[in-house]
Amino acid sequence: MLAAILGLYFKGVNMGIEFVGGAQYRVTLPSEQVTQDNADKLRAAVAETGVNGAAAPVVTTSGDTSIIVQTKQLDSADSKEVVNTILETVSASPNDMSQDEIGASWGRDVAKRSLTGLVVFLVLVVLFIWAYFREWKMSVAAIVALGHDVVITIGIYALSGFEVTPATVTGLLTILGFSLYDTVVVFDKVRENTKNLRATHRTYAEAANLAVNQTLVRSINTSIVALIPVGAILYVGAVQLGSGSLKDLALALFVGMAAGAYSSIFIATPLLVQMKEGESENRAIEKRLATRRRHEVDPYASVPVFTEEMPMREDSDSDDEDDESAYEDAAHAGREVAARSSGSTTPSPPVPTGRGRVTPSAHGPVTPSTAAGRNQPTRQPRAKRGKK
């Protein structure tokens, strides 16, 4: 974003002839001479004339009958030099040449209509997302992501020096639709994951992060599948054919699609989460889950921490007796519950009392064993078993 803004500020956008006006030369040739090779020769020859307005001419073929050369506004002397260069390069006569002047007023009308179309598109986007998701914050996040895509795309045009033509405007509107499509897919998954947020035991940020992870592979694959053919068109139009309208359209599509895939994941969704986390309901859910998870990790997290203002009490025998009686009551109650749940009718053994473990009371008197004085059997090794 910073590079794009600096490029727009220092270099500006190279507006095409359709927006700023200029001169257009059409030379009529036999069909066998209307080739891309002759168009490339004309482009190089006109650029080498040294005329300032013709330093970067736009040369395209028009059907199979003529070649069109477009330059900036030229005076009569520079225009005559360009005409002579075109005629000499393709060996044509003056009768085969026609010249038109494109006024700046027509270009301003094209720019105005393009801007009007862009504004109408953005307004419709806001209304559509607001009506579909019933959430104005999603509309704001989507518009911010679209603005990111527009700035990045126009900044690339400024840095690269490509001309902004009506084909560029067409490509710009197309990539805005592509970015919106990807954003709507991610937001639809966010809405699904946050529909019953209390039952999911997740915060809004965690549910949105899960939605991004669930749609990440789809977004990447869709973007790659779309960028491969657009990149091929950009290479052919800019490197091999040198066609102005083709490369302008392909560059807008390529940059916009890449920026749109990035903004849907890393700009639109995080911005939506930041706005939604400020709501009281989501703050309450986040606070409750944080408390619950802290107790799950540390069961003693609710034990109060000693502070200087905490009241103190002296240890006494009565306190010890109270603690021991409470412990005995709790232990006895636990044993009774366990006995009832297991169906056992055997009375529970006495609970130890005092400090430390105490031997429970015996069930009967201790009598002498009848085995006293006998030789007790010993275990022999396996090799000696059965041998005397």
N, C-alpha and C positions, 0 to 999 in steps of 0.2 A: 504493500500500500504506500509506503513512504517513497519507494523508487518510482512508482507510477505518478504520485503527486508531484514529485520533483521534476519528472520528465514533462508533465503537463505545464508546470510553472516556467521552466527554463527554455524548453524547446517548442512547446505548443504542438498543436495538431496540424498536420499537412492536409488541408482541405482540398478535395478534388475539384476538377473543373466544373462539375455540376453544381457546386456550392459557391464558388468564387468567380465563376465565369472564365472565359478563355477563347481560344481559337481552335477550330476543328477543320482538318484538311482531309478530304476524301478523294482518293485516286482510284479510278476505275481501270481494271486490268482484266485480261483473259483469265478464265477459270484456272488454267494450269499455272498461272503466276501468283494467284492468291494463295500463298502458302505461308507457313509459319517462318520459314527461312527468310523470305522477303520481308516479313514483318520485323524480324530481328535485325536485318540489315538496315531497314529504315530507322529503327530505334537508335541504333549505334550511329548512323550517319547524321541524324538530326541532333543528337546529343553532342556530336563533335563540331558542330557549327560555331560553338562559343556564344550563342545567344542565351542570355540569362533566363528568359522565360521558357526556353526549350531545352534546358539542361536535363530534365527528366520527363521526356515525352511519354505519353501513353499510346501505344500502337496496338491495334487489334484488327482482326479480319472481320468483315461484315458479309456473311454469306459466302458465296463463291464468285463474287463480282467485284469487290472493292476492298481496300485497306484504309482504315481510318487512323489519322495521327492527331492527337490532342495535345495542345500546349497551353501555357498561360497567356494572358493578354500580351500581344505584341504590337509594336508600332509598324508602320508601313514598310520601313526598310528591313527590319528583322523578319517580318512576314514574307517579304519577297525572297529573302535569302533562304528561308525554310522551304518555300515552294520550289525554288530552283534545286535545292538539295534533294527533295523528294523525287522530282522529275528525273534528275540525273541518275539516282540510285536504281530506279525501276525501269528506266528507259521509256518513259511515258511522254506524251505530248501535253501542251497546256490545255487542250480541249478535254483531256481526261481528268482534269483536276477541278474540284469544287471546294470553296472555302466558306465556312460559316462562323459567325461570331456568337458566342454564348454569353448573354448578359448576366451581370451579377444579380439582377433582380429575380431572374428565374431561379438562380441558385439559392437566394434567400428564401424564396417560396418553398423550395424543396426542403431546406433545413427547418423551416417553420412547421411544415407538415410532418416531418420526421419527429420533431420534438413533441408535437401534438399527439402523434401515435404512441410515443413512449409514455407520456403522462397518462393517457387513457388506459394503456396497458397496466401501469402501476396501480391506478385506482381500481380497476377491475380485479387485480390480484388481491388487494386489501379486502375488498368486499367478498370475494370468493372464499378466502381463507377464514374470514370472520364468520361467514354464514355456514361454512362446512364444519369448522371445529367449535363454533360458539365461544371463541376465545380471542379477544382482541390482542392479547400479548403475543400469540402466535403470528398474527398479521405483522406486528411490529418487528419481530425477529426475522420473518421472511423478507420484509422490505429492506432491513439492514443487510441481509445476505445478498439480495439483488443489487443494492447499491455498491457493495464490495465488488461484485462481478463486473459492474459497469465501469467502475474506476480502474480496476485492474486491466480490463480490455482496452479502454481508451488510453491508459498510460502506456501499454505495450505499443500501440500505434504511434504515440508520441516518441517513444524511445527508438523504435525501429525506422521511423520516417515513412511508413506506408501511408498512402493517400486514403483519406476518408471519403468514400463514395456512397451512392445509394445502396450498393451491394453491401457495404459495411453496416449500414443501418439495418438492412434485412438480416444480416448475420447476428447483429446485436439483439434484435428482437427474438431471434430464434434461440439464442443461448439463454436469454432470460426465461423463456418457456422451459428449457431443459433444466435450468437450475431450480425453477419453481416445482417442476415435477419431482425432482429428487428430494426437495425440502418437504413436500407434502407427504411423500412416502415415509420419511423419517418421523414427521409429526404424527402421522396416523398410528405408527407403532408406539410413540410416546403416549398418545391418548389411550391406546389399548392397555398399556402397562400401568397407567396411573388412574384407570377407571375406578378401581376399588382399592385405593392406596392403603387404607387401614388394614385390610385383610392380607396384603402382600408382605407386611412387616419390612417395607423398604421406604426410604425417604424418596422425595420427588427426584432428587439428583441421581440416586441409584437406579430408579426406574427409567429415567431418561438415558442414563449411561447404558443400561441393558438394551434399550431400544436401538441405540446407535450401534452397539455390537451385533445385534440381530440383523441389522440392515447394512452393515459395513461391507460385507463380501458382495452383496447385490449391487451396492453403489459403485464399488471399485470395478466389478466386472462390466457393468453397464457403461461406465465411463471409458474403459479401455476399448470395448467393442465400438463405441462411437468415435473415439479419438483416432483409431487406426485408419479408417478410410478418409477422415477429414485431414489427417496428417499427410496422407498420400496425395490428396487434392492440393494441399498447400505446397508440397514439394514440386509437383508437376506444374502448377500455376506460377510459382515464383522462380523456380530454377530452370525448368525446361521450356515452358511455353512463354513465360513472361507476361501472361495476360493480366491486365490490371483488375478487372472485375472479379475474375476467378480467384486470384490470390487474396484480394481484399475480403471476399466472402469467407474463404477458408481460414484466414488468420483470425477473424472475429469468432468463427465457430470453434477453432482449436483452443484459443486462449479462454474463451468464455466457458466452454464445457469443462476444462480442467479447473478453472476457478469455481465454477458452480458445484462440482463434486466436492471440492474442499470446503466451501462455505456452508453447504448443507449440513456437514458433519461437525465442523470445528467452530463455526460462527453462529449459525441459526440456533442449534440446540443448546449450546452453553449459555447463550444470551437468554433464551427462554427459561432455562433453569434459574438463572440469576434473578429474573423478574418474578418467577413463581415462588422462589424461596422466601420472598418478602411477605407472602400472605400468611395471615395468622394461623390458618388451619395447617398449612405445611410446616410452620415453625413448631406448632404443638406436636405434630407427628414426629418431627425430627428430635425434639426434646425427649419425648417419651421413649423413642427407640434408643436414644443415647443412654438413658438411665437403665433401660432393660439390658442392653448389651454390656454395660459396665458391671451389672450384678451377675450376669452370666459368666463373665471372665473372672471376677473376683467376688465370691460369695460373702466375703467379709467387708465389702465396700460400704455397707450401711453402718458399720461400727463407727461411732463418733470419734473424731480425732481430738486428742487432749489439747486444750487451750488453757491459757492462764485464767480465764474467767470461769472455767468449769468448776462447779461446787465440789468440794471434797468431803469425805466422811471417814471417820475413824473406824478401823477394823475392831470388832468385838466378838465375844463368844456368841452373843445373841444373833449377830449377823451370820456367823458361821452356821449356827443351828438352823436359822431360817433358810439359808442356801441349801443345807443338806436335806432339810425336810421337803423343800421344793423339788430337789433332785429326786428324792425317793418317790414322791407323788407322781412325778412325770414318768419315771422309769416303770413304776407299778402300772400306771395307766397304759403305757405302751405294751407291756407284757399281756395285759388283759385283752387289748385289742387284737394282738397277734394270736392269742389263744382262741378267741371267738372266730377270727377269720379262718383259722385252720381246722375248726371243729373239734378241737381237743377239749376234753373235760378234766384233764389233769390240772390240779391247782398249780399256779406259778410258784417257783421257788422263792424263798425270801430274798429280799433285796439287800445287798451289802450295805452296811451302815458305817459311819465314821470315815476317816480319811484313809484311802488306800483300799486294797482288796481284802475282804474278810471271808473266812471259810463259812459256807452256809451250814445250817444245822443238819445233823445226821438223821437218816430215815429210821435207824434202829441201833441197838447197842453193838459195839464191836466185840466179836467173839474170836477165840483162837482158831487158827486155820488147821484143818485135819491133815494138811500136807506138810506140817512142820516136821523136820527131821528126816524126811525121805530124800533119796538121791534124785535130783531133778534130771530129766533127759537132756542130752546135748545133741546138737546137730552135727552129723558126721559129713566129711566130704563125700562127693559122689563116688570117688574111687574106692572108698572104704565101706560104702554101704553094702550090707548083706554079707560081710566078711567077719569072721570071729577070730 
